[in-house]
């Protein structure tokens, strides 16, 4: 796992070696083992290496094709590279390293962008063609690896993280107003936006070509839900078990110590079981727990560890959140508010003490419908189909407004949410049920100037657009597609990438293999969500491997005691940021309402945990990236 960065020198005024080295230094944590740069009249490339395969210097980058026409910098792992290499060798091609990087370079020289169809893995890469004077960049299908870029008036640059782009002289730190609204709605800034006006994300499953000042972006892959399988549930279950075992085995190839994250949930437990069954030595496993019992899964993780005789390591998060929070958040270059970033950081730190590569169960919930929100949505959509349209459109909106007055009471808040959702079409209902900020609270909070700048913009359009692109046969297929193309790459995978890379740890996810995702898209929705049971077919696939206590217990998720934290462990630090006079939040929200929500949370009259946490994450980002620079100036 590595970090990449670079720029085209077309109309680029200051492309010197020191600037290139500085870009690499900004992402040093992504690859502390080695670094390299390449600079010619057309392009500058830099690379930071975390050595996983072929630990010798021969695997360092930038790497050249034998004729030196092509130069590559690559971040990721290609799990089928040995098969591709064997095929290329049969055609007469020779290799001087044991890396997947050299395989990509050879394949691109033969097939150009079409080579992406053969690559199965996680990656962000850039290839410079010295003859055609073209930069080719690509990001993996589901967005495991990040790729940011800027393109302005012929100037083009890219990097694994935003912090490597910000020092470029033509990039401003102007903030996108719509991205601020997106952040508070989703807790992340969705692709292709970033919080900065001048910087964008290359969307997953896309590649880019830059030549002569012009940038072309094309999609090369999408999740296809249109081909539903007619096979029996038993046949599909057996196929899924074999496929996940194969994909797990592929990810166990490394020239460095390897282990696994083990939460005690279905996905990570199943992956650990498959690793143990295919490993000659005990698997190293790592778990994180909390003092509060309802957030602590360590007993379940320990049960799986005991069953498979793993070398188990455990860490309990006590009062060290406040001491580490600013450092943890500093690895996010734009506002990011999934609170599970905290345990993800600590489990990555714990794992890095033992291994360089960790295998995780990420993706099971998005691919096979494992979240509680899918249960809620199923109930709502069933009601939506039963309640007459005139009631949904004319009666329920008014009822929702009446319920708003008492929405500090949990049951009334849920009733209001239900009325809001039922009054809309399925796509908008899905957005409303999962938005991280209540529209009434937003209207109370938003400052008039900010509201005017936003105009009629609303973050729901991101969800609605994804839902409209989905080609699934039913509502569940469409919301799974929506989460796979928005929430997964924008939220879950960003969290895992930044927190693992903060500790120079590579994380691999078998359930997010291309073949698993494509297979899952053909599985009928009735086998994923069956008789109220979420993730049904995946549990059936893991049934020979795990006890029912693991498979069918209530899902806890990688959650944190957020409401309690804001009243106790992180109260002081949160207060110092959120209630600071003339802070970044005050540029967007009414200070009096911020204080009102803070006091309501502290006295227990209303649980504002998610909103206040989002405010804290925004302000921490703002102070680091915007305010600190203003003060220095």
HELIX and SHEET records of a PDB file:
HELIX    1   1 UNK A   17  UNK A   26  1                                  10    
HELIX    2   2 UNK A   28  UNK A   30  5                                   3    
HELIX    3   3 UNK A   57  UNK A   59  5                                   3    
HELIX    4   4 UNK A   81  UNK A   90  1                                  10    
HELIX    5   5 UNK A  100  UNK A  111  1                                  12    
HELIX    6   6 UNK A  112  UNK A  118  5                                   7    
HELIX    7   7 UNK A  162  UNK A  164  5                                   3    
HELIX    8   8 UNK A  177  UNK A  186  1                                  10    
HELIX    9   9 UNK A  233  UNK A  250  1                                  18    
HELIX   10  10 UNK A  266  UNK A  277  1                                  12    
HELIX   11  11 UNK A  293  UNK A  295  5                                   3    
HELIX   12  12 UNK A  298  UNK A  307  1                                  10    
HELIX   13  13 UNK A  321  UNK A  329  1                                   9    
HELIX   14  14 UNK A  341  UNK A  352  1                                  12    
HELIX   15  15 UNK A  364  UNK A  368  1                                   5    
HELIX   16  16 UNK A  372  UNK A  386  1                                  15    
HELIX   17  17 UNK A  389  UNK A  394  1                                   6    
HELIX   18  18 UNK A  396  UNK A  404  1                                   9    
HELIX   19  19 UNK A  410  UNK A  422  1                                  13    
HELIX   20  20 UNK A  426  UNK A  434  1                                   9    
HELIX   21  21 UNK A  439  UNK A  445  1                                   7    
HELIX   22  22 UNK A  448  UNK A  454  1                                   7    
HELIX   23  23 UNK A  460  UNK A  469  1                                  10    
HELIX   24  24 UNK A  475  UNK A  485  1                                  11    
HELIX   25  25 UNK A  487  UNK A  487  1                                   1    
HELIX   26  26 UNK A  488  UNK A  492  3                                   5    
HELIX   27  27 UNK A  493  UNK A  501  1                                   9    
HELIX   28  28 UNK A  510  UNK A  512  5                                   3    
HELIX   29  29 UNK A  514  UNK A  522  1                                   9    
HELIX   30  30 UNK A  525  UNK A  528  1                                   4    
HELIX   31  31 UNK A  536  UNK A  542  1                                   7    
HELIX   32  32 UNK A  548  UNK A  551  1                                   4    
HELIX   33  33 UNK A  562  UNK A  567  1                                   6    
HELIX   34  34 UNK A  571  UNK A  578  1                                   8    
HELIX   35  35 UNK A  584  UNK A  587  5                                   4    
HELIX   36  36 UNK A  591  UNK A  603  1                                  13    
HELIX   37  37 UNK A  609  UNK A  622  1                                  14    
HELIX   38  38 UNK A  623  UNK A  627  3                                   5    
HELIX   39  39 UNK A  628  UNK A  632  1                                   5    
SHEET    1   A 6 UNK A  34  UNK A  39  0                                        
SHEET    2   A 6 UNK A  43  UNK A  49 -1                                        
SHEET    3   A 6 UNK A   2  UNK A   8 -1                                        
SHEET    4   A 6 UNK A 155  UNK A 159 -1                                        
SHEET    5   A 6 UNK A 148  UNK A 152 -1                                        
SHEET    6   A 6 UNK A 200  UNK A 201 -1                                        
SHEET    1   B 6 UNK A  63  UNK A  64  0                                        
SHEET    2   B 6 UNK A  70  UNK A  78 -1                                        
SHEET    3   B 6 UNK A 121  UNK A 129 -1                                        
SHEET    4   B 6 UNK A 134  UNK A 139 -1                                        
SHEET    5   B 6 UNK A 206  UNK A 211 -1                                        
SHEET    6   B 6 UNK A 214  UNK A 219 -1                                        
SHEET    1   C 5 UNK A 311  UNK A 317  0                                        
SHEET    2   C 5 UNK A 284  UNK A 290  1                                        
SHEET    3   C 5 UNK A 258  UNK A 261  1                                        
SHEET    4   C 5 UNK A 357  UNK A 360  1                                        
SHEET    5   C 5 UNK A 506  UNK A 509  1                                        
END                                                                             
